[in-house]
């Protein structure tokens, strides 16, 4: 063996260097893969850069198109929409080629590429299926362009725009679904910011699109496209509060027929009836009594406006016959806003009603000048007819009218109910419906509603502030929500002698002249529990019950001139997972009667929720 031979004498074969040769193809393959990956990464990176530039331009165009539509420049809006479509389509193409899609399977890179592609696709959906259809009909569905001329609104453009608006709404839902499917938990910051910006844009545009879609869906039918309709406009008087805004002091009947709007009848409050004229759920009756269905003035002591409207409609039909297709509620603050659009109007009495004096005249001055209720009713009726006549004759800016109504809707001073289920279903999704607040797993929706129990018009002097907070105090994760209400009586110290009996109530219900007695109904979240009612740190007597599955506590607060009082009510949620809280509040005159707020929701303060030792 030592001489290089085998045992049988044959030479030993030489050792061949096979291992290095075998490694060369593997190394080549690895290098090729690395090269492909580098080229792929470069390709994806370059296209991502280009797509990002296109998306930035597209998102800028979305805002520009919206601004052009809002300013009424439809030609500019169409040009911007075309540019938007080009940018969005290019971004979608850049992020959907096979190499990009292959990159989406790479664990550390895939989620970001998929999210980027989804944002681009959603932008393309938004441009082609939402913006493009809408800009073609923008002038027809813009509520600001719908003006009354000789008591008529031309419905033809609005009806013709319906299919385009429906297509846009469908496309918008598709874009939302695309973006909602993105999981943000694994995204790098730049991509996460792009997703957040897209979601913010969709949230902002959603409300505007919904308003346009609701206009196209509701107005033709409600204005009599398919035949005459009859509506009641009920004037709510916040000087004598009711849960939805104020006592119903007068009712005006309007008829609509193919866009023509006609005032057909006016009536002061009518009734009462010995027996309820319509069905009211037992829980509502238990909380507020049978007056809901027996007195028109008390039909809206319930904060459930659809119920109050159905009840008022049944009362009208009971006494006047016919059919009521819907009810609209508004107050003198809205009338004041309308006067900003119409300008001053002259009344048969010789008075001039203006935007500056309407609230004071209608909620205070009329009671000083007219002692008899029938004279007051006649004054209110003439004011309503005069303002309607000014609007109906034309020449009023549609933009101004829509602005007034939008402000009124945001501050809950306009409510609308339709007897047609399909229309009511659309209304239910808007701020105009006035239904009971609806909670979500992230938010406890509470309600604070005021009903006058003085029997006068003293709420002209009632001030109020509302604050709320929520916190998880319990080991089981249930959310504790707290709402705090402070009421004040700002009537003059000598109100008992200087204000008329009609204003003070004349001790009709045992309330001293000049004092204000208010019933506050506190509504908790659906399925929740009432945990406590306190004032000044001590437990407070209350009437408790439920309404629509919500716990309710009703308390009474009596205040002398200059006096104030605070009430705290605590609820325990059973469905909420996070400590969000919102509060719906009866719109009031906010205290001094001269500065009613319209145009923004009433400010709700924030308070800390103390977690007591026994809550866990």
Secondary structure per residue as TSV (DSSP state, phi and psi in degrees):
chain	resnum	aa	ss	phi	psi
A	1	X	-	360.0	-29.3
A	2	X	T	-74.8	-20.2
A	3	X	T	-93.5	13.4
A	4	X	S	83.9	14.5
A	5	X	B	-113.4	156.7
A	6	X	-	-80.5	177.3
A	7	X	T	-62.9	-29.5
A	8	X	T	-90.6	8.2
A	9	X	S	92.6	-2.3
A	10	X	-	-78.5	150.0
A	11	X	B	-68.9	145.4
A	12	X	-	-74.5	128.2
A	13	X	-	-66.5	145.4
A	14	X	-	-69.5	149.3
A	15	X	-	-78.2	127.0
A	16	X	-	-94.6	142.8
A	17	X	-	-82.2	72.0
A	18	X	H	-81.8	-32.1
A	19	X	H	-63.7	-48.2
A	20	X	H	-60.0	-38.6
A	21	X	H	-65.6	-37.7
A	22	X	H	-67.2	-31.0
A	23	X	H	-74.6	-23.4
A	24	X	H	-60.9	-46.7
A	25	X	H	-62.4	-36.1
A	26	X	H	-64.2	-45.0
A	27	X	H	-63.2	-40.2
A	28	X	H	-61.8	-43.3
A	29	X	H	-62.8	-42.1
A	30	X	H	-63.4	-43.2
A	31	X	H	-61.7	-40.1
A	32	X	H	-63.9	-42.8
A	33	X	H	-62.9	-45.7
A	34	X	H	-60.3	-42.7
A	35	X	H	-61.9	-43.2
A	36	X	H	-62.2	-42.4
A	37	X	H	-64.4	-41.0
A	38	X	H	-64.9	-44.4
A	39	X	H	-62.8	-41.7
A	40	X	H	-63.8	-43.5
A	41	X	H	-63.9	-40.9
A	42	X	H	-64.1	-43.5
A	43	X	H	-59.4	-48.8
A	44	X	H	-65.0	-42.7
A	45	X	H	-62.3	-42.5
A	46	X	H	-64.6	-45.2
A	47	X	H	-68.5	-33.6
A	48	X	H	-63.8	-40.1
A	49	X	H	-61.7	-47.6
A	50	X	H	-63.3	-42.8
A	51	X	H	-64.2	-37.7
A	52	X	H	-61.9	-41.7
A	53	X	H	-63.8	-40.6
A	54	X	H	-66.1	-39.9
A	55	X	H	-66.8	-39.6
A	56	X	H	-60.3	-42.9
A	57	X	H	-67.2	-38.6
A	58	X	H	-66.1	-44.4
A	59	X	H	-66.9	-33.2
A	60	X	H	-63.6	-41.1
A	61	X	H	-64.9	-33.9
A	62	X	H	-60.2	-47.4
A	63	X	H	-64.9	-40.4
A	64	X	H	-65.7	-40.3
A	65	X	H	-64.1	-41.7
A	66	X	H	-62.8	-42.2
A	67	X	H	-64.0	-39.8
A	68	X	H	-64.8	-41.1
A	69	X	H	-64.9	-43.3
A	70	X	H	-63.7	-31.4
A	71	X	T	-84.6	-5.7
A	72	X	T	86.1	6.4
A	73	X	-	-89.7	81.9
A	74	X	H	-69.0	-32.9
A	75	X	H	-63.3	-43.8
A	76	X	H	-64.9	-39.3
A	77	X	H	-61.5	-41.0
A	78	X	H	-64.7	-41.3
A	79	X	H	-64.6	-41.8
A	80	X	H	-66.6	-38.6
A	81	X	H	-62.5	-38.3
A	82	X	H	-65.1	-41.0
A	83	X	H	-66.9	-39.3
A	84	X	H	-60.1	-45.0
A	85	X	H	-61.1	-40.4
A	86	X	H	-63.5	-47.3
A	87	X	H	-64.8	-43.6
A	88	X	H	-66.4	-40.8
A	89	X	H	-66.0	-39.6
A	90	X	H	-64.1	-43.0
A	91	X	H	-62.7	-40.1
A	92	X	H	-66.2	-39.9
A	93	X	H	-66.7	-39.7
A	94	X	H	-65.9	-23.4
A	95	X	T	-111.0	18.9
A	96	X	-	-133.0	14.3
A	97	X	S	-77.4	166.9
A	98	X	H	-58.2	-36.6
A	99	X	H	-66.8	-43.0
A	100	X	H	-61.0	-46.4
A	101	X	H	-64.3	-33.9
A	102	X	H	-65.9	-35.8
A	103	X	H	-65.2	-21.4
A	104	X	T	-69.8	-13.3
A	105	X	T	-89.9	-8.1
A	106	X	S	-73.2	123.5
A	107	X	H	-54.3	-46.7
A	108	X	H	-84.0	-12.5
A	109	X	H	-116.1	-29.2
A	110	X	H	-54.6	-49.5
A	111	X	H	-58.5	-36.6
A	112	X	H	-69.9	-41.9
A	113	X	H	-65.0	-41.4
A	114	X	H	-63.8	-41.4
A	115	X	H	-66.2	-42.1
A	116	X	H	-60.9	-46.2
A	117	X	H	-61.7	-39.0
A	118	X	H	-66.4	-41.1
A	119	X	H	-62.1	-42.1
A	120	X	H	-64.4	-43.1
A	121	X	H	-64.0	-40.3
A	122	X	H	-65.4	-37.1
A	123	X	H	-64.7	-40.0
A	124	X	H	-66.2	-39.6
A	125	X	H	-61.6	-43.6
A	126	X	H	-62.6	-40.8
A	127	X	I	-72.7	-46.4
A	128	X	I	-82.4	-32.3
A	129	X	I	-106.7	-7.9
A	130	X	I	-120.9	-62.8
A	131	X	I	-65.3	-46.5
A	132	X	H	-59.2	-48.9
A	133	X	H	-62.7	-37.2
A	134	X	H	-70.7	-40.5
A	135	X	H	-67.0	-23.1
A	136	X	H	-72.6	-21.6
A	137	X	S	-123.3	15.4
A	138	X	H	-55.9	-42.4
A	139	X	H	-67.0	-23.3
A	140	X	H	-85.3	-31.5
A	141	X	H	-103.6	-0.5
A	142	X	-	-73.4	115.5
A	143	X	G	-56.9	-24.6
A	144	X	G	-67.8	-20.9
A	145	X	G	-89.1	-6.1
A	146	X	-	-89.1	99.3
A	147	X	-	-116.1	151.1
A	148	X	-	-82.8	133.5
A	149	X	B	-135.1	114.2
A	150	X	T	54.6	41.2
A	151	X	T	76.0	17.8
A	152	X	B	-135.6	142.2
A	153	X	-	-113.8	130.3
A	154	X	-	-76.4	113.3
A	155	X	-	-89.6	-15.1
A	156	X	H	-56.0	-48.3
A	157	X	H	-61.9	-37.3
A	158	X	H	-66.9	-40.8
A	159	X	H	-65.9	-42.4
A	160	X	H	-64.4	-28.9
A	161	X	H	-80.5	-11.4
A	162	X	H	-52.1	-51.6
A	163	X	H	-59.6	-39.4
A	164	X	H	-65.6	-40.3
A	165	X	H	-66.2	-40.8
A	166	X	H	-62.7	-41.2
A	167	X	H	-62.5	-41.0
A	168	X	H	-64.8	-40.4
A	169	X	H	-64.8	-40.9
A	170	X	H	-62.9	-43.1
A	171	X	H	-65.0	-37.2
A	172	X	H	-64.4	-42.4
A	173	X	H	-60.8	-40.4
A	174	X	H	-62.8	-42.6
A	175	X	H	-64.6	-40.9
A	176	X	H	-61.6	-44.0
A	177	X	H	-63.2	-37.8
A	178	X	H	-60.7	-47.3
A	179	X	H	-73.1	-36.9
A	180	X	H	-63.0	-24.9
A	181	X	T	-76.6	-8.8
A	182	X	-	-75.9	130.7
A	183	X	-	-92.6	109.2
A	184	X	G	-80.9	-9.5
A	185	X	G	-65.6	-22.8
A	186	X	G	-115.4	18.0
A	187	X	-	-94.1	147.2
A	188	X	-	-73.7	160.7
A	189	X	H	-56.8	-46.3
A	190	X	H	-60.4	-41.2
A	191	X	H	-70.7	-39.6
A	192	X	H	-60.2	-39.9
A	193	X	H	-65.1	-37.7
A	194	X	H	-64.7	-40.9
A	195	X	H	-65.0	-43.3
A	196	X	H	-62.5	-41.6
A	197	X	H	-64.1	-40.8
A	198	X	H	-63.9	-42.2
A	199	X	H	-65.3	-38.9
A	200	X	H	-63.1	-42.2
A	201	X	H	-61.5	-43.8
A	202	X	H	-65.5	-40.4
A	203	X	H	-62.4	-41.5
A	204	X	H	-68.6	-42.1
A	205	X	H	-75.5	-25.0
A	206	X	H	-59.4	-45.6
A	207	X	H	-64.7	-39.2
A	208	X	H	-67.2	-42.2
A	209	X	H	-65.6	-38.8
A	210	X	H	-62.5	-39.5
A	211	X	H	-63.1	-42.9
A	212	X	H	-64.8	-45.3
A	213	X	H	-63.8	-41.1
A	214	X	H	-65.2	-36.5
A	215	X	H	-60.2	-46.1
A	216	X	H	-68.1	-32.5
A	217	X	H	-78.1	-39.5
A	218	X	H	-94.1	-44.9
A	219	X	H	-60.7	-45.9
A	220	X	H	-55.8	-49.0
A	221	X	H	-66.5	-44.7
A	222	X	H	-68.1	-24.0
A	223	X	T	-95.3	15.6
A	224	X	T	87.3	26.5
A	225	X	T	-58.8	-39.3
A	226	X	T	-101.3	17.4
A	227	X	S	132.5	165.8
A	228	X	-	-59.4	144.0
A	229	X	E	-126.5	152.5
A	230	X	E	-123.1	128.6
A	231	X	E	-126.9	149.6
A	232	X	E	-106.4	132.0
A	233	X	E	-107.7	113.1
A	234	X	E	-101.3	129.9
A	235	X	E	-90.7	117.3
A	236	X	E	-94.3	131.6
A	237	X	E	-104.8	102.9
A	238	X	T	-72.7	-2.4
A	239	X	T	-72.9	-15.9
A	240	X	S	-133.9	93.0
A	241	X	-	-67.2	144.5
A	242	X	-	-131.2	163.2
A	243	X	T	-55.8	-37.3
A	244	X	T	-87.2	-3.0
A	245	X	S	149.4	-37.5
A	246	X	S	172.2	163.1
A	247	X	E	-58.2	137.9
A	248	X	E	-78.7	108.1
A	249	X	E	-97.2	-26.6
A	250	X	E	-154.2	158.0
A	251	X	E	-130.9	133.8
A	252	X	E	-119.6	132.1
A	253	X	E	-98.8	130.6
A	254	X	E	-119.7	148.8
A	255	X	E	-118.3	133.7
A	256	X	E	-117.5	140.7
A	257	X	E	-155.3	107.3
A	258	X	T	51.4	45.3
A	259	X	T	88.1	-9.4
A	260	X	E	-88.6	128.1
A	261	X	E	-113.2	125.4
A	262	X	E	-130.6	133.3
A	263	X	E	-80.9	119.4
A	264	X	E	-109.7	-23.9
A	265	X	E	-164.1	152.3
A	266	X	E	-134.8	146.4
A	267	X	E	-151.6	137.8
A	268	X	E	-70.0	176.9
A	269	X	-	-55.5	138.7
A	270	X	-	-126.8	174.5
A	271	X	B	93.8	-164.2
A	272	X	-	-82.5	-179.7
A	273	X	-	-123.9	146.1
A	274	X	S	-66.9	-33.7
A	275	X	S	-121.3	151.9
A	276	X	-	-55.4	136.9
A	277	X	S	-93.8	-5.9
A	278	X	S	-152.3	165.6
A	279	X	-	-78.2	131.7
A	280	X	-	-124.7	130.5
A	281	X	-	-53.6	143.7
A	282	X	H	-55.6	-42.3
A	283	X	H	-60.4	-35.5
A	284	X	H	-67.7	-43.2
A	285	X	H	-63.0	-38.2
A	286	X	H	-63.4	-32.8
A	287	X	H	-84.3	-39.3
A	288	X	H	-119.2	-6.4
A	289	X	-	88.9	176.8
A	290	X	G	-77.6	-6.0
A	291	X	G	-61.7	-23.8
A	292	X	G	-55.6	-42.1
A	293	X	G	-104.4	8.7
A	294	X	T	-118.8	-21.3
A	295	X	B	-123.8	123.9
A	296	X	G	-57.9	-39.6
A	297	X	G	-63.2	-18.0
A	298	X	G	-114.0	7.5
A	299	X	T	-60.3	-26.9
A	300	X	T	-109.9	27.4
A	301	X	S	-70.2	-20.7
A	302	X	S	-80.5	138.4
A	303	X	S	-77.1	-4.5
A	304	X	-	-80.5	92.8
A	305	X	H	-61.8	-41.4
A	306	X	H	-54.9	-39.7
A	307	X	H	-66.7	-45.0
A	308	X	H	-61.5	-40.1
A	309	X	H	-68.1	-43.6
A	310	X	H	-60.3	-38.6
A	311	X	H	-66.6	-45.9
A	312	X	H	-62.4	-39.2
A	313	X	H	-63.8	-41.9
A	314	X	H	-64.2	-36.8
A	315	X	H	-64.8	-43.1
A	316	X	H	-61.5	-48.6
A	317	X	H	-61.9	-38.7
A	318	X	H	-57.9	-41.1
A	319	X	H	-97.2	-28.3
A	320	X	H	-114.4	-11.9
A	321	X	-	77.0	-171.5
A	322	X	S	79.4	-162.3
A	323	X	-	-130.7	138.8
A	324	X	-	-110.4	122.0
A	325	X	-	-92.7	-12.6
A	326	X	E	-178.3	165.4
A	327	X	E	-133.0	134.6
A	328	X	E	-119.2	130.2
A	329	X	E	-115.1	136.4
A	330	X	E	-151.3	172.7
A	331	X	E	-133.0	174.6
A	332	X	H	-60.6	-21.9
A	333	X	H	-66.6	-38.1
A	334	X	H	-65.7	-41.9
A	335	X	H	-59.5	-40.1
A	336	X	H	-60.9	-40.9
A	337	X	H	-64.6	-40.6
A	338	X	H	-62.2	-35.5
A	339	X	H	-67.4	-22.3
A	340	X	H	-66.8	-33.0
A	341	X	H	-82.3	-38.3
A	342	X	H	-87.0	-25.7
A	343	X	-	87.2	174.4
A	344	X	-	-59.7	150.8
A	345	X	E	-126.4	146.5
A	346	X	E	-96.1	139.3
A	347	X	-	-104.3	156.8
A	348	X	T	-57.0	-23.7
A	349	X	T	-74.6	-11.0
A	350	X	S	98.0	-9.9
A	351	X	-	-73.0	156.6
A	352	X	E	-116.8	124.1
A	353	X	E	-98.3	127.1
A	354	X	-	-126.8	170.2
A	355	X	T	-62.5	-29.1
A	356	X	T	-81.3	-29.7
A	357	X	T	-109.7	-4.0
A	358	X	H	-59.5	-47.0
A	359	X	H	-64.1	-46.0
A	360	X	H	-65.0	-42.3
A	361	X	I	-66.4	-46.3
A	362	X	I	-78.9	-25.2
A	363	X	I	-109.2	-4.5
A	364	X	I	-140.8	-55.3
A	365	X	I	-58.2	-40.0
A	366	X	H	-62.0	-31.5
A	367	X	H	-77.0	-22.2
A	368	X	H	-80.2	-30.7
A	369	X	H	-94.9	-23.1
A	370	X	-	-127.6	115.0
A	371	X	-	-83.5	-27.6
A	372	X	S	-91.5	131.2
A	373	X	H	-55.3	-35.2
A	374	X	H	-65.4	-35.6
A	375	X	H	-68.8	-37.5
A	376	X	H	-63.6	-44.6
A	377	X	H	-60.7	-41.6
A	378	X	H	-63.1	-38.2
A	379	X	H	-64.1	-47.8
A	380	X	H	-59.9	-42.6
A	381	X	H	-63.3	-42.5
A	382	X	H	-66.6	-35.0
A	383	X	H	-66.3	-45.0
A	384	X	H	-62.3	-43.4
A	385	X	H	-65.3	-38.0
A	386	X	H	-66.9	-42.8
A	387	X	H	-67.6	-43.1
A	388	X	H	-60.8	-42.1
A	389	X	H	-61.4	-38.6
A	390	X	H	-67.3	-40.3
A	391	X	H	-68.6	-42.7
A	392	X	H	-68.4	-28.8
A	393	X	T	-71.6	-13.0
A	394	X	S	93.7	178.8
A	395	X	-	86.0	-3.3
A	396	X	S	-91.2	134.4
A	397	X	-	-62.1	123.7
A	398	X	H	-61.7	-35.2
A	399	X	H	-63.1	-42.2
A	400	X	H	-67.3	-41.7
A	401	X	H	-62.6	-44.5
A	402	X	H	-64.5	-38.1
A	403	X	H	-61.3	-41.8
A	404	X	H	-63.4	-46.8
A	405	X	H	-67.8	-35.0
A	406	X	H	-65.1	-43.1
A	407	X	H	-61.0	-43.7
A	408	X	H	-63.5	-39.2
A	409	X	H	-65.8	-41.0
A	410	X	H	-66.3	-30.0
A	411	X	T	-99.6	16.9
A	412	X	T	62.9	29.0
A	413	X	-	-98.2	-2.6
A	414	X	-	-126.7	129.3
A	415	X	E	-127.9	143.7
A	416	X	E	-134.7	133.9
A	417	X	E	-129.0	139.3
A	418	X	E	-119.1	140.9
A	419	X	S	-77.7	-10.9
A	420	X	S	-86.1	117.8
A	421	X	H	-54.0	-41.0
A	422	X	H	-64.0	-41.3
A	423	X	H	-70.8	-39.7
A	424	X	H	-65.0	-32.2
A	425	X	H	-64.1	-38.6
A	426	X	H	-69.3	-44.7
A	427	X	H	-60.7	-34.3
A	428	X	T	-59.8	-23.2
A	429	X	T	-88.7	2.1
A	430	X	S	-110.9	172.5
A	431	X	T	-76.3	-6.9
A	432	X	T	-84.5	-14.1
A	433	X	S	-73.1	-40.2
A	434	X	-	71.6	29.8
A	435	X	-	-76.7	174.3
A	436	X	-	-66.6	146.8
A	437	X	-	-61.1	143.0
A	438	X	-	-112.7	122.9
A	439	X	-	-84.8	162.3
A	440	X	B	-130.7	170.4
A	441	X	T	-58.5	-23.3
A	442	X	T	-97.1	-7.9
A	443	X	E	-149.6	129.1
A	444	X	E	-90.2	113.9
A	445	X	E	-93.4	112.4
A	446	X	E	-106.1	169.3
A	447	X	E	-139.2	141.1
A	448	X	E	-129.1	115.2
A	449	X	E	-127.7	136.8
A	450	X	E	-108.6	134.3
A	451	X	E	-128.3	128.5
A	452	X	E	-70.7	138.3
A	453	X	-	-124.8	12.9
A	454	X	S	-80.9	-35.7
A	455	X	S	84.7	21.5
A	456	X	S	-135.9	-150.1
A	457	X	S	-122.7	37.0
A	458	X	G	-76.8	-12.6
A	459	X	G	-70.4	-6.7
A	460	X	G	-59.0	-25.8
A	461	X	G	-107.6	7.6
A	462	X	E	-87.1	127.2
A	463	X	E	-104.9	155.4
A	464	X	E	-153.9	150.3
A	465	X	E	-139.4	145.9
A	466	X	E	-130.5	133.3
A	467	X	E	-133.9	154.1
A	468	X	E	-151.9	159.7
A	469	X	E	-158.8	163.0
A	470	X	E	-144.5	150.3
A	471	X	E	-160.8	149.7
A	472	X	E	-88.8	109.6
A	473	X	-	-108.4	-17.5
A	474	X	S	-102.0	154.4
A	475	X	T	-66.5	-26.1
A	476	X	T	-83.1	2.4
A	477	X	-	83.1	0.7
A	478	X	-	-68.9	144.8
A	479	X	E	-90.2	131.3
A	480	X	E	-97.8	125.6
A	481	X	E	-118.3	143.4
A	482	X	E	-129.9	131.9
A	483	X	E	-124.1	136.0
A	484	X	E	-124.0	129.3
A	485	X	E	-124.0	130.4
A	486	X	E	-118.1	123.0
A	487	X	E	-108.7	147.4
A	488	X	E	-138.8	147.3
A	489	X	E	-104.0	109.3
A	490	X	-	-100.4	17.5
A	491	X	S	-66.1	153.7
A	492	X	-	-61.8	153.1
A	493	X	T	-59.2	-30.5
A	494	X	T	-97.8	27.0
A	495	X	H	-56.5	-33.3
A	496	X	H	-59.6	-29.7
A	497	X	H	-108.8	-25.0
A	498	X	H	-93.9	-22.2
A	499	X	S	-93.6	149.3
A	500	X	-	-69.7	159.9
A	501	X	H	-59.6	-35.3
A	502	X	H	-64.1	-34.1
A	503	X	H	-78.7	-45.6
A	504	X	H	-76.8	-17.9
A	505	X	-	93.4	-12.6
A	506	X	T	57.6	31.2
A	507	X	T	59.5	27.4
A	508	X	T	-56.8	-39.3
A	509	X	T	-111.6	25.8
A	510	X	S	80.6	9.6
A	511	X	-	-89.6	125.2
A	512	X	-	-56.2	143.5
A	513	X	T	-56.9	132.6
A	514	X	T	93.6	-19.5
A	515	X	-	-85.8	162.2
A	516	X	E	-125.9	126.2
A	517	X	E	-110.4	121.5
A	518	X	E	-123.7	134.4
A	519	X	E	-98.1	124.1
A	520	X	E	-107.4	124.8
A	521	X	E	-102.9	116.6
A	522	X	E	-98.1	122.4
A	523	X	E	-107.5	131.4
A	524	X	E	-97.2	-178.3
A	525	X	E	-72.4	153.0
A	526	X	E	-55.5	134.4
A	527	X	T	74.8	0.8
A	528	X	-	-82.9	-176.2
A	529	X	E	-128.7	143.4
A	530	X	E	-79.9	123.2
A	531	X	E	-102.8	-22.1
A	532	X	E	172.5	149.7
A	533	X	E	-128.2	122.5
A	534	X	E	-136.9	155.1
A	535	X	E	-146.0	126.8
A	536	X	T	62.7	27.3
A	537	X	T	85.0	-4.3
A	538	X	E	-112.7	151.4
A	539	X	E	-60.4	147.6
A	540	X	-	-125.1	140.7
A	541	X	-	-66.5	142.5
A	542	X	-	-153.2	156.3
A	543	X	E	-94.7	125.7
A	544	X	E	-115.3	156.0
A	545	X	E	-178.5	-156.3
A	546	X	E	-142.6	157.6
A	547	X	E	-149.8	115.4
A	548	X	T	61.4	34.0
A	549	X	T	79.3	7.8
A	550	X	E	-105.6	137.0
A	551	X	E	-70.3	141.3
A	552	X	E	-133.1	139.1
A	553	X	E	-128.2	127.8
A	554	X	E	-113.4	124.9
A	555	X	E	-123.8	160.1
A	556	X	E	-114.2	136.1
A	557	X	E	-127.9	120.5
A	558	X	E	-110.9	131.6
A	559	X	E	-131.0	132.4
A	560	X	-	-81.8	163.5
A	561	X	T	-53.4	131.4
A	562	X	T	85.3	-6.5
A	563	X	-	-93.2	153.3
A	564	X	E	-139.8	160.9
A	565	X	E	-153.4	145.6
A	566	X	E	-117.7	137.7
A	567	X	E	-125.0	132.6
A	568	X	E	-114.0	133.0
A	569	X	E	-128.2	133.0
A	570	X	E	-115.6	134.7
A	571	X	E	-122.3	153.4
A	572	X	E	-115.5	122.0
A	573	X	-	-82.9	148.8
A	574	X	S	-114.2	-14.6
A	575	X	S	-113.3	-18.5
A	576	X	-	-74.3	137.1
A	577	X	S	-105.9	-19.2
A	578	X	S	-131.2	152.1
A	579	X	-	-85.1	53.5
A	580	X	E	-88.8	153.5
A	581	X	E	-151.8	137.9
A	582	X	E	-133.1	157.6
A	583	X	E	-135.3	125.0
A	584	X	E	-89.2	134.8
A	585	X	E	-132.1	140.0
A	586	X	-	-56.8	128.3
A	587	X	-	-68.4	131.9
A	588	X	-	-126.3	-175.0
A	589	X	-	-89.3	2.1
A	590	X	T	59.0	33.9
A	591	X	T	110.4	-74.2
A	592	X	T	-90.2	-4.6
A	593	X	S	78.4	-2.2
A	594	X	S	-114.5	-12.3
A	595	X	-	-129.6	61.1
A	596	X	-	-64.1	142.1
A	597	X	-	-95.1	127.4
A	598	X	-	-143.0	134.7
A	599	X	S	126.9	-15.5
A	600	X	S	-151.6	151.2
A	601	X	-	-60.4	150.8
A	602	X	-	-60.6	134.0
A	603	X	-	-66.5	129.5
A	604	X	-	-108.1	119.9
A	605	X	E	-72.9	167.7
A	606	X	E	-113.2	132.6
A	607	X	-	-127.7	153.9
A	608	X	-	-81.6	143.8
A	609	X	-	-99.9	113.4
A	610	X	-	-76.4	132.1
A	611	X	-	-93.7	104.0
A	612	X	-	-69.4	166.5
A	613	X	T	-67.3	-20.4
A	614	X	T	-100.3	2.6
A	615	X	-	-78.2	-18.4
A	616	X	-	-86.0	360.0
